[in-house]
Amino acid sequence: MAQATQTASGAVRTAAGPGRRRSAWQTLKRDRQLWIMILPAIVVILLFNYVPMYGIQLAFRDYDFTKGLTGGEWRGLYYFRQFIDSYMFADIMRNTVTISLATILLGFPAPIILALILNQVRWKRGKKMLQTVVYMPHFISIVVLVGLLNVLLSPNTGIVGYLLRSMGYEINLLASTSAFVPVYVLSDIWQHCGWNSIIYLAALSTVDPQLYDSAKIDGAGKWQTMRHIDLPAIAPTIIILFILSMGGVLTTGFEKIFLMQNTLNLPVSEVISTYVYKIGILSNQFSYSAAIGLFNTVINFFFLFVTNQIARRVSNISLW
């Protein structure tokens, strides 16, 4: 009897395996038009995101133009140790972590708060106009934005510089080591806060309007409505986006920081991305810069993994 049962179960498993394979093939065949539509995107991702990973080995070799990526002498972790032992390591890591954490701590909640406020606006025409106004800065290029900062914050001709001078403060905000991080973070929030709030507004649009009616009948105010209805509705979106943001905790905006840099604020503005550019492109130390970039990527992945694990245990929401 036991042998018959085992034989039957084995037959079921044997039959289920090809069945599942046939089902997957049938699903692929059924959705072939959709796969054909996304095929160009898949090819682009493979070519520009996965194929270049072959060059990671450059971080472990001495790069030689005549021998290519795989022909240089194997150096192991030499360039990683060189970066960690460098006198610039502590300053670069401190600057990168400071700017990244300040951007996350101040910039991440900003679009959430803005979305909650916009969601409470009941005047539809005014709401659309307000949304358009807060979205527009996102489309300003980094070069133009830094140019605006140079004009507005100039101590001699800028409006902000003039106001500070009239109050008795003689300070150049773009050249001050103490003002660089606040200027960078606040300008980044101003530029991207409105655009980043779109995804939260989309999540809020799925809330059942009857919940707002019930809360209004129960006498709930706007603050209580946001706390007990809006925030729980967008909590999964907040958690997922926070996990993704932690995956780039050491990846600060290269273009903006590089354009804002000058000899006076360099002690607080030199970060990993700008240092890699100067070492790799300007100094032709390709293996050294590749090692620094790989080190940065590994640290980012560690933060992403840890944050994902914590979120999964605490809220049962995670990327994987």
VENNORVEN-V882972 format. One record per backbone hydrogen bond with DSSP energy under -0.5 kcal/mol. NH is the residue of the N-H (numbers start at 1). CO is the residue of the C=O. E is the energy in kcal/mol with one decimal. If there is no record, write none. Layout:
BEGIN
NH&CO&E, NH&CO&E
END
This chain:
BEGIN
5&1&-2.5, 6&2&-2.6, 7&3&-2.5, 8&4&-2.5, 9&5&-2.9, 10&6&-2.6, 11&7&-2.2, 12&8&-2.3, 13&9&-2.6, 14&10&-2.6, 15&11&-2.5, 16&12&-2.4, 17&13&-2.0, 18&14&-1.1, 19&15&-1.3, 20&16&-2.5, 21&17&-2.1, 22&18&-3.2, 23&19&-2.4, 24&20&-2.5, 25&21&-2.5, 26&22&-2.8, 27&23&-2.4, 28&24&-2.4, 29&25&-2.7, 30&26&-2.6, 31&27&-2.2, 32&29&-1.1, 35&31&-2.1, 36&32&-2.4, 37&33&-1.7, 38&34&-1.8, 39&35&-0.8, 40&36&-0.5, 42&38&-2.3, 43&39&-2.6, 44&40&-2.4, 45&41&-2.4, 46&42&-2.4, 47&43&-2.5, 48&44&-2.6, 49&45&-2.1, 50&45&-1.1, 50&46&-0.6, 51&46&-2.7, 53&50&-1.1, 54&51&-1.9, 55&52&-2.1, 56&53&-1.9, 57&54&-0.9, 58&55&-1.8, 59&56&-2.3, 60&57&-1.8, 61&58&-1.0, 62&73&-2.2, 63&61&-0.7, 64&68&-0.7, 67&64&-0.9, 68&64&-1.5, 71&68&-0.5, 75&60&-3.3, 76&60&-1.3, 78&75&-1.3, 81&77&-2.3, 82&78&-2.2, 83&79&-1.9, 84&80&-2.4, 85&81&-2.6, 86&82&-0.5, 86&83&-0.7, 89&86&-1.2, 92&88&-2.8, 93&89&-2.6, 94&90&-2.2, 95&91&-2.6, 96&92&-2.6, 97&93&-2.6, 98&94&-2.5, 99&95&-2.5, 100&96&-2.5, 101&97&-2.8, 102&98&-2.2, 103&99&-2.1, 104&100&-2.3, 105&101&-3.1, 106&102&-2.0, 107&102&-0.5, 107&103&-1.9, 108&104&-1.6, 110&106&-0.7, 111&107&-0.8, 112&108&-0.6, 113&109&-2.5, 114&110&-2.5, 115&111&-2.4, 116&112&-2.2, 117&113&-2.1, 118&114&-2.9, 119&115&-2.1, 120&116&-0.7, 120&117&-1.0, 121&117&-0.5, 121&118&-1.1, 124&122&-1.0, 127&123&-2.5, 128&124&-2.2, 129&125&-2.2, 130&126&-2.4, 131&127&-2.4, 132&128&-2.3, 133&129&-2.0, 134&130&-2.2, 135&131&-1.7, 136&132&-1.5, 137&133&-0.6, 138&135&-1.4, 139&136&-1.8, 140&137&-1.6, 145&141&-2.5, 146&142&-2.6, 147&143&-2.0, 148&144&-2.5, 149&145&-2.2, 150&146&-2.3, 151&147&-2.0, 152&148&-3.1, 153&149&-2.6, 154&151&-0.5, 158&154&-1.4, 160&152&-1.5, 161&152&-1.1, 162&158&-2.4, 163&159&-2.3, 164&160&-2.5, 165&161&-2.3, 166&162&-2.3, 167&163&-1.2, 168&165&-1.3, 169&164&-3.1, 170&168&-0.7, 171&169&-1.0, 173&153&-0.5, 173&171&-0.8, 175&172&-1.0, 176&172&-1.0, 180&176&-0.9, 183&179&-2.3, 184&180&-2.6, 185&181&-2.8, 186&182&-2.6, 187&183&-2.0, 188&184&-1.8, 189&185&-2.4, 190&186&-2.4, 191&187&-1.9, 192&188&-2.3, 193&189&-2.3, 194&134&-0.5, 196&192&-2.5, 197&193&-1.0, 198&195&-1.4, 201&197&-2.3, 202&198&-2.4, 203&199&-1.6, 204&200&-2.3, 205&201&-1.5, 206&203&-1.0, 207&204&-1.5, 211&208&-1.9, 212&208&-0.7, 213&209&-1.9, 214&210&-2.6, 215&211&-2.3, 216&212&-2.4, 217&213&-2.3, 218&214&-2.0, 219&216&-1.1, 220&215&-2.9, 225&221&-2.2, 226&222&-2.5, 227&223&-2.2, 228&224&-2.6, 229&225&-2.0, 230&225&-1.7, 231&226&-2.8, 233&229&-1.3, 234&230&-1.8, 235&231&-0.9, 238&234&-2.5, 239&235&-2.4, 240&236&-2.3, 241&237&-2.4, 242&238&-2.2, 243&239&-2.3, 244&240&-2.1, 245&241&-2.3, 246&242&-2.0, 247&243&-1.0, 248&245&-1.3, 249&246&-1.3, 251&248&-1.4, 252&250&-0.9, 254&252&-0.6, 257&253&-1.7, 258&254&-2.9, 259&255&-2.2, 260&256&-1.8, 261&257&-1.0, 266&262&-0.9, 268&265&-1.6, 269&265&-1.2, 270&266&-1.4, 271&269&-0.8, 275&271&-2.4, 276&272&-2.7, 277&273&-1.7, 278&274&-2.2, 279&275&-2.6, 280&276&-3.1, 281&277&-1.9, 282&277&-1.5, 283&278&-1.1, 285&279&-2.3, 286&284&-1.1, 289&285&-2.4, 290&286&-2.3, 291&287&-2.0, 292&288&-1.9, 293&289&-2.4, 294&290&-2.3, 295&291&-2.4, 296&292&-2.3, 297&293&-2.1, 298&294&-2.4, 299&295&-2.0, 300&296&-2.2, 301&297&-2.5, 302&298&-2.1, 303&299&-2.2, 304&300&-2.4, 305&301&-2.7, 306&302&-2.6, 307&303&-2.5, 308&304&-2.2, 309&305&-2.3, 310&306&-2.4, 311&307&-2.5, 312&308&-2.1, 313&309&-1.9, 314&310&-2.5, 315&311&-2.5, 316&311&-0.7, 316&312&-0.7, 317&311&-1.1
END
